Amino acid sequence: MRKNGILNQDILAATGGLGHGDYLVVSDAGLPLPLEVDRIDLTVVKNLPRFIDVLKPILAEIIVEKIILATEIQKASPELTAQIRELAGSIPIEFISHEQFKALTHDAKAIVRTGEHTPYSNVILQSGVDFSK
């Protein structure tokens, strides 16, 4: 058993298999999931688990060079947008239309589905590389 960090085997396999530039999606309960992408469905009931509670440990586990959000989240869910910005720190955030966002999910290595019911609670994490010595 792991001492700390993520314990879910499927999330560990997905994060461990990411290469530079790969996409990992953390989604709400309503995002359409492409059939060809690996799904890790954590949904139990409405709002369980919460999107932010799943995103935090994933961000702590992987190197992220860019975060992609739907533009619509800024108006529909400003509080969540602020939380994501805070968690992102120095990681750049790119905003694209929700339609473009859904199209990009087809290129993801995996999608982690939460029980979140807050509008546009979806993020694409673009994997980076650690060049530090």
Protein Blocks (a to p, Z undefined) as FASTA:
>chain_A
ZZbdjfblklmmmmmmpcehiacddddfklccdfkbccddfbfbehiacfklmmmmmmmm
pccfbdcddfklmmmmmmlmmmmmmmnmmaccddddfklmmmmmmmpfbdcddfbfbehi
acdddddddfbZZ
